[in-house]
Amino acid sequence: MKKSSVAVITVSAHIPAPAERVYSLFADYRTGHPRILPAEFSGLEVEKGGVGAGTIIRFQMRAFGTTRKFRAAVTEPEPGRVLVETDLETNGAVSTFTVNPGATPDESDVTISTELPVRSGLLGAIERALSVRYLRSIYVRELALLAACAVSGER
């Protein structure tokens, strides 16, 4: 399958919790991150590291009746603000989690964005449309779970 195009899925939310607390949930792949994942994700395992940059994870994702396995590397281009997961073995998708302080110290603005390689042409257009719609709904739920955990102060 020739990949020559990229679908971009972006969802943002205002979270009524401090940016540091929110970011720590994303960056902690042993206890925090697993708690904010919607049901489509399963089996999150830490292969190396566990918190932030240098972490290598494995997980499964169920989509369109099929469960696929993924392996990703975590980097922090801007520690405490931007966390990136890069797929290592399947499609090269890159997911970025950005946490910015909100209007007050007890608020944050969060964005999840994924760049997903897709085919070109008609099949690519269909793949893009389905992927964007599917992942957007998952990310909306992930941000709701994130808000619930961050507001409660749980890690």
Biotite code that builds the C-alpha atoms (Angstrom):
import biotite.structure as struc

atoms = struc.array([
    struc.Atom([0.000, 0.000, 0.000], chain_id="A", res_id=1, res_name="MET", atom_name="CA", element="C"),
    struc.Atom([1.582, 3.252, -1.093], chain_id="A", res_id=2, res_name="LYS", atom_name="CA", element="C"),
    struc.Atom([1.278, 5.997, 1.509], chain_id="A", res_id=3, res_name="LYS", atom_name="CA", element="C"),
    struc.Atom([1.440, 9.468, 0.079], chain_id="A", res_id=4, res_name="SER", atom_name="CA", element="C"),
    struc.Atom([-1.005, 11.579, 2.032], chain_id="A", res_id=5, res_name="SER", atom_name="CA", element="C"),
    struc.Atom([-1.686, 12.431, 5.665], chain_id="A", res_id=6, res_name="VAL", atom_name="CA", element="C"),
    struc.Atom([-4.955, 12.706, 7.574], chain_id="A", res_id=7, res_name="ALA", atom_name="CA", element="C"),
    struc.Atom([-4.820, 15.090, 10.520], chain_id="A", res_id=8, res_name="VAL", atom_name="CA", element="C"),
    struc.Atom([-7.171, 14.556, 13.452], chain_id="A", res_id=9, res_name="ILE", atom_name="CA", element="C"),
    struc.Atom([-7.225, 17.300, 16.093], chain_id="A", res_id=10, res_name="THR", atom_name="CA", element="C"),
    struc.Atom([-9.441, 17.673, 19.156], chain_id="A", res_id=11, res_name="VAL", atom_name="CA", element="C"),
    struc.Atom([-9.089, 20.288, 21.912], chain_id="A", res_id=12, res_name="SER", atom_name="CA", element="C"),
    struc.Atom([-10.709, 20.846, 25.281], chain_id="A", res_id=13, res_name="ALA", atom_name="CA", element="C"),
    struc.Atom([-10.578, 23.200, 28.217], chain_id="A", res_id=14, res_name="HIS", atom_name="CA", element="C"),
    struc.Atom([-9.773, 21.217, 31.387], chain_id="A", res_id=15, res_name="ILE", atom_name="CA", element="C"),
    struc.Atom([-10.568, 22.705, 34.820], chain_id="A", res_id=16, res_name="PRO", atom_name="CA", element="C"),
    struc.Atom([-7.290, 21.478, 36.342], chain_id="A", res_id=17, res_name="ALA", atom_name="CA", element="C"),
    struc.Atom([-3.712, 22.785, 36.485], chain_id="A", res_id=18, res_name="PRO", atom_name="CA", element="C"),
    struc.Atom([-1.587, 22.169, 33.382], chain_id="A", res_id=19, res_name="ALA", atom_name="CA", element="C"),
    struc.Atom([1.105, 20.372, 35.407], chain_id="A", res_id=20, res_name="GLU", atom_name="CA", element="C"),
    struc.Atom([-1.425, 17.830, 36.723], chain_id="A", res_id=21, res_name="ARG", atom_name="CA", element="C"),
    struc.Atom([-2.924, 17.296, 33.264], chain_id="A", res_id=22, res_name="VAL", atom_name="CA", element="C"),
    struc.Atom([0.464, 16.845, 31.615], chain_id="A", res_id=23, res_name="TYR", atom_name="CA", element="C"),
    struc.Atom([1.575, 14.369, 34.272], chain_id="A", res_id=24, res_name="SER", atom_name="CA", element="C"),
    struc.Atom([-1.400, 12.135, 33.414], chain_id="A", res_id=25, res_name="LEU", atom_name="CA", element="C"),
    struc.Atom([-0.328, 12.010, 29.766], chain_id="A", res_id=26, res_name="PHE", atom_name="CA", element="C"),
    struc.Atom([3.358, 11.476, 30.570], chain_id="A", res_id=27, res_name="ALA", atom_name="CA", element="C"),
    struc.Atom([2.921, 8.684, 33.158], chain_id="A", res_id=28, res_name="ASP", atom_name="CA", element="C"),
    struc.Atom([2.465, 5.555, 31.042], chain_id="A", res_id=29, res_name="TYR", atom_name="CA", element="C"),
    struc.Atom([2.447, 3.202, 34.030], chain_id="A", res_id=30, res_name="ARG", atom_name="CA", element="C"),
    struc.Atom([-0.519, 4.600, 35.973], chain_id="A", res_id=31, res_name="THR", atom_name="CA", element="C"),
    struc.Atom([-1.760, 7.934, 34.573], chain_id="A", res_id=32, res_name="GLY", atom_name="CA", element="C"),
    struc.Atom([-2.096, 7.423, 30.823], chain_id="A", res_id=33, res_name="HIS", atom_name="CA", element="C"),
    struc.Atom([-3.831, 4.016, 31.053], chain_id="A", res_id=34, res_name="PRO", atom_name="CA", element="C"),
    struc.Atom([-6.602, 5.619, 33.154], chain_id="A", res_id=35, res_name="ARG", atom_name="CA", element="C"),
    struc.Atom([-7.559, 8.132, 30.449], chain_id="A", res_id=36, res_name="ILE", atom_name="CA", element="C"),
    struc.Atom([-7.740, 5.724, 27.509], chain_id="A", res_id=37, res_name="LEU", atom_name="CA", element="C"),
    struc.Atom([-11.146, 4.932, 26.002], chain_id="A", res_id=38, res_name="PRO", atom_name="CA", element="C"),
    struc.Atom([-12.177, 1.282, 25.624], chain_id="A", res_id=39, res_name="ALA", atom_name="CA", element="C"),
    struc.Atom([-10.892, 1.085, 22.028], chain_id="A", res_id=40, res_name="GLU", atom_name="CA", element="C"),
    struc.Atom([-7.369, 0.993, 23.496], chain_id="A", res_id=41, res_name="PHE", atom_name="CA", element="C"),
    struc.Atom([-6.235, -2.036, 25.472], chain_id="A", res_id=42, res_name="SER", atom_name="CA", element="C"),
    struc.Atom([-3.191, -3.819, 26.803], chain_id="A", res_id=43, res_name="GLY", atom_name="CA", element="C"),
    struc.Atom([-0.991, -0.765, 27.283], chain_id="A", res_id=44, res_name="LEU", atom_name="CA", element="C"),
    struc.Atom([2.423, -2.070, 28.347], chain_id="A", res_id=45, res_name="GLU", atom_name="CA", element="C"),
    struc.Atom([5.592, -0.151, 29.066], chain_id="A", res_id=46, res_name="VAL", atom_name="CA", element="C"),
    struc.Atom([8.533, -1.783, 27.324], chain_id="A", res_id=47, res_name="GLU", atom_name="CA", element="C"),
    struc.Atom([11.079, 0.827, 28.428], chain_id="A", res_id=48, res_name="LYS", atom_name="CA", element="C"),
    struc.Atom([10.983, 3.848, 30.714], chain_id="A", res_id=49, res_name="GLY", atom_name="CA", element="C"),
    struc.Atom([7.514, 4.741, 31.861], chain_id="A", res_id=50, res_name="GLY", atom_name="CA", element="C"),
    struc.Atom([7.403, 8.495, 32.308], chain_id="A", res_id=51, res_name="VAL", atom_name="CA", element="C"),
    struc.Atom([7.889, 10.904, 29.426], chain_id="A", res_id=52, res_name="GLY", atom_name="CA", element="C"),
    struc.Atom([10.775, 10.942, 26.967], chain_id="A", res_id=53, res_name="ALA", atom_name="CA", element="C"),
    struc.Atom([12.484, 7.645, 26.275], chain_id="A", res_id=54, res_name="GLY", atom_name="CA", element="C"),
    struc.Atom([9.406, 5.579, 27.036], chain_id="A", res_id=55, res_name="THR", atom_name="CA", element="C"),
    struc.Atom([8.550, 2.780, 24.613], chain_id="A", res_id=56, res_name="ILE", atom_name="CA", element="C"),
    struc.Atom([4.993, 1.433, 24.780], chain_id="A", res_id=57, res_name="ILE", atom_name="CA", element="C"),
    struc.Atom([2.963, -1.366, 23.239], chain_id="A", res_id=58, res_name="ARG", atom_name="CA", element="C"),
    struc.Atom([-0.827, -1.364, 23.011], chain_id="A", res_id=59, res_name="PHE", atom_name="CA", element="C"),
    struc.Atom([-3.749, -2.623, 20.978], chain_id="A", res_id=60, res_name="GLN", atom_name="CA", element="C"),
    struc.Atom([-6.449, -0.569, 19.324], chain_id="A", res_id=61, res_name="MET", atom_name="CA", element="C"),
    struc.Atom([-9.812, -1.819, 18.120], chain_id="A", res_id=62, res_name="ARG", atom_name="CA", element="C"),
    struc.Atom([-11.137, -0.113, 15.008], chain_id="A", res_id=63, res_name="ALA", atom_name="CA", element="C"),
    struc.Atom([-13.744, -1.179, 12.477], chain_id="A", res_id=64, res_name="PHE", atom_name="CA", element="C"),
    struc.Atom([-14.006, -4.704, 13.920], chain_id="A", res_id=65, res_name="GLY", atom_name="CA", element="C"),
    struc.Atom([-10.262, -5.350, 13.898], chain_id="A", res_id=66, res_name="THR", atom_name="CA", element="C"),
    struc.Atom([-7.725, -5.169, 16.710], chain_id="A", res_id=67, res_name="THR", atom_name="CA", element="C"),
    struc.Atom([-4.245, -4.019, 15.702], chain_id="A", res_id=68, res_name="ARG", atom_name="CA", element="C"),
    struc.Atom([-1.054, -4.011, 17.741], chain_id="A", res_id=69, res_name="LYS", atom_name="CA", element="C"),
    struc.Atom([1.129, -0.917, 17.955], chain_id="A", res_id=70, res_name="PHE", atom_name="CA", element="C"),
    struc.Atom([4.527, -0.015, 19.353], chain_id="A", res_id=71, res_name="ARG", atom_name="CA", element="C"),
    struc.Atom([5.437, 3.621, 19.900], chain_id="A", res_id=72, res_name="ALA", atom_name="CA", element="C"),
    struc.Atom([8.288, 5.797, 21.165], chain_id="A", res_id=73, res_name="ALA", atom_name="CA", element="C"),
    struc.Atom([7.613, 8.787, 23.384], chain_id="A", res_id=74, res_name="VAL", atom_name="CA", element="C"),
    struc.Atom([9.485, 12.081, 23.073], chain_id="A", res_id=75, res_name="THR", atom_name="CA", element="C"),
    struc.Atom([9.031, 15.441, 24.756], chain_id="A", res_id=76, res_name="GLU", atom_name="CA", element="C"),
    struc.Atom([9.946, 18.254, 22.362], chain_id="A", res_id=77, res_name="PRO", atom_name="CA", element="C"),
    struc.Atom([8.802, 20.678, 25.078], chain_id="A", res_id=78, res_name="GLU", atom_name="CA", element="C"),
    struc.Atom([8.909, 18.882, 28.451], chain_id="A", res_id=79, res_name="PRO", atom_name="CA", element="C"),
    struc.Atom([5.896, 19.708, 30.584], chain_id="A", res_id=80, res_name="GLY", atom_name="CA", element="C"),
    struc.Atom([3.987, 21.028, 27.571], chain_id="A", res_id=81, res_name="ARG", atom_name="CA", element="C"),
    struc.Atom([4.308, 18.767, 24.486], chain_id="A", res_id=82, res_name="VAL", atom_name="CA", element="C"),
    struc.Atom([4.458, 14.963, 24.459], chain_id="A", res_id=83, res_name="LEU", atom_name="CA", element="C"),
    struc.Atom([4.714, 12.994, 21.194], chain_id="A", res_id=84, res_name="VAL", atom_name="CA", element="C"),
    struc.Atom([4.059, 9.310, 20.478], chain_id="A", res_id=85, res_name="GLU", atom_name="CA", element="C"),
    struc.Atom([5.564, 8.049, 17.214], chain_id="A", res_id=86, res_name="THR", atom_name="CA", element="C"),
    struc.Atom([4.502, 4.690, 15.812], chain_id="A", res_id=87, res_name="ASP", atom_name="CA", element="C"),
    struc.Atom([7.538, 2.470, 15.311], chain_id="A", res_id=88, res_name="LEU", atom_name="CA", element="C"),
    struc.Atom([6.214, -0.521, 13.406], chain_id="A", res_id=89, res_name="GLU", atom_name="CA", element="C"),
    struc.Atom([2.947, -0.101, 11.532], chain_id="A", res_id=90, res_name="THR", atom_name="CA", element="C"),
    struc.Atom([1.921, 3.128, 9.823], chain_id="A", res_id=91, res_name="ASN", atom_name="CA", element="C"),
    struc.Atom([4.233, 5.815, 11.189], chain_id="A", res_id=92, res_name="GLY", atom_name="CA", element="C"),
    struc.Atom([1.412, 7.779, 12.824], chain_id="A", res_id=93, res_name="ALA", atom_name="CA", element="C"),
    struc.Atom([2.452, 10.630, 15.106], chain_id="A", res_id=94, res_name="VAL", atom_name="CA", element="C"),
    struc.Atom([0.206, 11.689, 18.000], chain_id="A", res_id=95, res_name="SER", atom_name="CA", element="C"),
    struc.Atom([0.938, 14.920, 19.840], chain_id="A", res_id=96, res_name="THR", atom_name="CA", element="C"),
    struc.Atom([-0.455, 15.856, 23.246], chain_id="A", res_id=97, res_name="PHE", atom_name="CA", element="C"),
    struc.Atom([-0.173, 19.579, 23.984], chain_id="A", res_id=98, res_name="THR", atom_name="CA", element="C"),
    struc.Atom([-1.032, 21.106, 27.363], chain_id="A", res_id=99, res_name="VAL", atom_name="CA", element="C"),
    struc.Atom([-1.085, 24.871, 27.789], chain_id="A", res_id=100, res_name="ASN", atom_name="CA", element="C"),
    struc.Atom([-1.925, 26.809, 30.937], chain_id="A", res_id=101, res_name="PRO", atom_name="CA", element="C"),
    struc.Atom([-5.453, 28.198, 30.954], chain_id="A", res_id=102, res_name="GLY", atom_name="CA", element="C"),
    struc.Atom([-6.680, 31.624, 31.976], chain_id="A", res_id=103, res_name="ALA", atom_name="CA", element="C"),
    struc.Atom([-6.115, 30.799, 35.666], chain_id="A", res_id=104, res_name="THR", atom_name="CA", element="C"),
    struc.Atom([-3.592, 28.505, 37.393], chain_id="A", res_id=105, res_name="PRO", atom_name="CA", element="C"),
    struc.Atom([-6.349, 25.913, 37.899], chain_id="A", res_id=106, res_name="ASP", atom_name="CA", element="C"),
    struc.Atom([-7.154, 25.571, 34.189], chain_id="A", res_id=107, res_name="GLU", atom_name="CA", element="C"),
    struc.Atom([-5.494, 24.161, 31.108], chain_id="A", res_id=108, res_name="SER", atom_name="CA", element="C"),
    struc.Atom([-6.127, 23.931, 27.401], chain_id="A", res_id=109, res_name="ASP", atom_name="CA", element="C"),
    struc.Atom([-5.368, 20.530, 25.902], chain_id="A", res_id=110, res_name="VAL", atom_name="CA", element="C"),
    struc.Atom([-5.054, 19.339, 22.310], chain_id="A", res_id=111, res_name="THR", atom_name="CA", element="C"),
    struc.Atom([-4.624, 15.821, 20.970], chain_id="A", res_id=112, res_name="ILE", atom_name="CA", element="C"),
    struc.Atom([-3.544, 15.726, 17.342], chain_id="A", res_id=113, res_name="SER", atom_name="CA", element="C"),
    struc.Atom([-2.616, 12.766, 15.144], chain_id="A", res_id=114, res_name="THR", atom_name="CA", element="C"),
    struc.Atom([-0.974, 12.783, 11.739], chain_id="A", res_id=115, res_name="GLU", atom_name="CA", element="C"),
    struc.Atom([-1.993, 9.504, 10.126], chain_id="A", res_id=116, res_name="LEU", atom_name="CA", element="C"),
    struc.Atom([-0.529, 8.387, 6.798], chain_id="A", res_id=117, res_name="PRO", atom_name="CA", element="C"),
    struc.Atom([-3.242, 7.358, 4.294], chain_id="A", res_id=118, res_name="VAL", atom_name="CA", element="C"),
    struc.Atom([-3.299, 6.212, 0.705], chain_id="A", res_id=119, res_name="ARG", atom_name="CA", element="C"),
    struc.Atom([-3.731, 8.668, -2.106], chain_id="A", res_id=120, res_name="SER", atom_name="CA", element="C"),
    struc.Atom([-6.675, 8.689, -4.505], chain_id="A", res_id=121, res_name="GLY", atom_name="CA", element="C"),
    struc.Atom([-10.230, 7.569, -3.880], chain_id="A", res_id=122, res_name="LEU", atom_name="CA", element="C"),
    struc.Atom([-9.290, 4.857, -1.363], chain_id="A", res_id=123, res_name="LEU", atom_name="CA", element="C"),
    struc.Atom([-7.251, 7.416, 0.533], chain_id="A", res_id=124, res_name="GLY", atom_name="CA", element="C"),
    struc.Atom([-10.159, 9.850, 0.630], chain_id="A", res_id=125, res_name="ALA", atom_name="CA", element="C"),
    struc.Atom([-12.404, 7.145, 2.084], chain_id="A", res_id=126, res_name="ILE", atom_name="CA", element="C"),
    struc.Atom([-9.702, 6.046, 4.537], chain_id="A", res_id=127, res_name="GLU", atom_name="CA", element="C"),
    struc.Atom([-9.162, 9.664, 5.595], chain_id="A", res_id=128, res_name="ARG", atom_name="CA", element="C"),
    struc.Atom([-12.867, 10.357, 6.135], chain_id="A", res_id=129, res_name="ALA", atom_name="CA", element="C"),
    struc.Atom([-13.417, 7.196, 8.187], chain_id="A", res_id=130, res_name="LEU", atom_name="CA", element="C"),
    struc.Atom([-10.232, 7.651, 10.241], chain_id="A", res_id=131, res_name="SER", atom_name="CA", element="C"),
    struc.Atom([-10.924, 11.294, 11.041], chain_id="A", res_id=132, res_name="VAL", atom_name="CA", element="C"),
    struc.Atom([-14.480, 10.599, 12.155], chain_id="A", res_id=133, res_name="ARG", atom_name="CA", element="C"),
    struc.Atom([-13.534, 7.534, 14.202], chain_id="A", res_id=134, res_name="TYR", atom_name="CA", element="C"),
    struc.Atom([-10.476, 8.985, 15.936], chain_id="A", res_id=135, res_name="LEU", atom_name="CA", element="C"),
    struc.Atom([-12.141, 12.331, 16.631], chain_id="A", res_id=136, res_name="ARG", atom_name="CA", element="C"),
    struc.Atom([-14.868, 10.584, 18.666], chain_id="A", res_id=137, res_name="SER", atom_name="CA", element="C"),
    struc.Atom([-12.242, 8.584, 20.571], chain_id="A", res_id=138, res_name="ILE", atom_name="CA", element="C"),
    struc.Atom([-10.229, 11.710, 21.375], chain_id="A", res_id=139, res_name="TYR", atom_name="CA", element="C"),
    struc.Atom([-13.326, 13.548, 22.616], chain_id="A", res_id=140, res_name="VAL", atom_name="CA", element="C"),
    struc.Atom([-13.887, 10.669, 25.075], chain_id="A", res_id=141, res_name="ARG", atom_name="CA", element="C"),
    struc.Atom([-10.198, 10.582, 26.015], chain_id="A", res_id=142, res_name="GLU", atom_name="CA", element="C"),
    struc.Atom([-10.293, 14.284, 26.879], chain_id="A", res_id=143, res_name="LEU", atom_name="CA", element="C"),
    struc.Atom([-13.422, 13.719, 29.001], chain_id="A", res_id=144, res_name="ALA", atom_name="CA", element="C"),
    struc.Atom([-11.651, 10.907, 30.887], chain_id="A", res_id=145, res_name="LEU", atom_name="CA", element="C"),
    struc.Atom([-8.591, 13.130, 31.261], chain_id="A", res_id=146, res_name="LEU", atom_name="CA", element="C"),
    struc.Atom([-10.730, 15.920, 32.714], chain_id="A", res_id=147, res_name="ALA", atom_name="CA", element="C"),
    struc.Atom([-12.394, 13.559, 35.193], chain_id="A", res_id=148, res_name="ALA", atom_name="CA", element="C"),
    struc.Atom([-9.031, 12.218, 36.429], chain_id="A", res_id=149, res_name="CYS", atom_name="CA", element="C"),
    struc.Atom([-7.355, 15.636, 36.524], chain_id="A", res_id=150, res_name="ALA", atom_name="CA", element="C"),
    struc.Atom([-10.220, 17.308, 38.371], chain_id="A", res_id=151, res_name="VAL", atom_name="CA", element="C"),
    struc.Atom([-10.354, 14.519, 40.966], chain_id="A", res_id=152, res_name="SER", atom_name="CA", element="C"),
    struc.Atom([-6.606, 14.834, 41.501], chain_id="A", res_id=153, res_name="GLY", atom_name="CA", element="C"),
    struc.Atom([-6.112, 11.087, 40.918], chain_id="A", res_id=154, res_name="GLU", atom_name="CA", element="C"),
    struc.Atom([-3.032, 9.777, 39.143], chain_id="A", res_id=155, res_name="ARG", atom_name="CA", element="C"),
])
